[in-house]
């Protein structure tokens, strides 16, 4: 059984009326990284997950969850 990390980055980004580029600049990564996270193709480091949670003012658990 392979665990998969799902996320709500796209939903929160849209609610915040931010572009992928805006988010990328705030957390110090490329827009391509944000695209990959939103698509579920990239699992961010703990540091990046914490930066994203801080940016959206939500707990990390609201951004990312593990599904099997």
C-alpha positions as CSV (number, residue, x, y, z in Angstrom):
1,X,0.0,0.0,0.0
2,X,1.5,3.3,-1.1
3,X,0.6,6.5,0.9
4,X,-0.2,9.6,-1.1
5,X,-0.1,13.1,0.1
6,X,-3.1,15.2,-0.9
7,X,-3.3,19.0,-0.4
8,X,-5.6,22.0,-0.5
9,X,-3.0,24.5,-1.7
10,X,-4.9,25.3,-4.8
11,X,-8.2,25.9,-2.9
12,X,-6.5,28.2,-0.3
13,X,-4.5,30.0,-3.0
14,X,-7.6,30.7,-5.0
15,X,-9.5,31.9,-1.9
16,X,-6.5,34.2,-1.1
17,X,-6.7,35.5,-4.7
18,X,-3.1,34.7,-5.3
19,X,-1.4,33.4,-8.4
20,X,1.0,30.5,-8.3
21,X,3.8,33.0,-8.9
22,X,2.7,35.0,-5.8
23,X,2.8,31.9,-3.6
24,X,6.2,30.9,-5.1
25,X,7.7,34.3,-4.4
26,X,6.4,34.3,-0.8
27,X,7.8,30.9,0.1
28,X,11.0,31.1,-2.0
29,X,10.5,28.4,-4.6
30,X,9.7,28.4,-8.4
31,X,6.2,28.6,-9.8
32,X,6.8,25.1,-11.2
33,X,7.2,23.8,-7.7
34,X,3.9,25.2,-6.7
35,X,2.3,23.7,-9.8
36,X,3.8,20.3,-8.9
37,X,2.5,20.5,-5.3
38,X,-1.0,21.5,-6.4
39,X,-1.1,18.6,-8.9
40,X,0.2,16.2,-6.2
41,X,3.3,15.4,-8.1
42,X,5.7,16.8,-5.5
43,X,5.7,16.4,-1.7
44,X,7.2,19.4,-0.1
45,X,9.8,19.4,2.6
46,X,8.7,20.1,6.2
47,X,10.2,23.6,5.9
48,X,8.2,24.4,2.7
49,X,5.0,22.9,4.2
50,X,5.4,25.1,7.2
51,X,6.1,28.2,5.1
52,X,2.9,27.5,3.0
53,X,0.9,27.0,6.2
54,X,2.1,30.3,7.6
55,X,1.4,32.1,4.3
56,X,-2.2,30.9,4.4
57,X,-2.5,31.2,8.2
58,X,-3.7,27.6,8.6
59,X,-2.2,24.5,10.4
60,X,-0.1,22.2,8.2
61,X,-2.8,19.5,8.7
62,X,-5.3,21.7,6.8
63,X,-2.9,22.0,3.8
64,X,-1.7,18.4,3.6
65,X,-3.1,15.0,4.5
66,X,-2.0,11.4,3.9
67,X,-4.3,9.0,2.1
68,X,-3.7,5.4,1.3
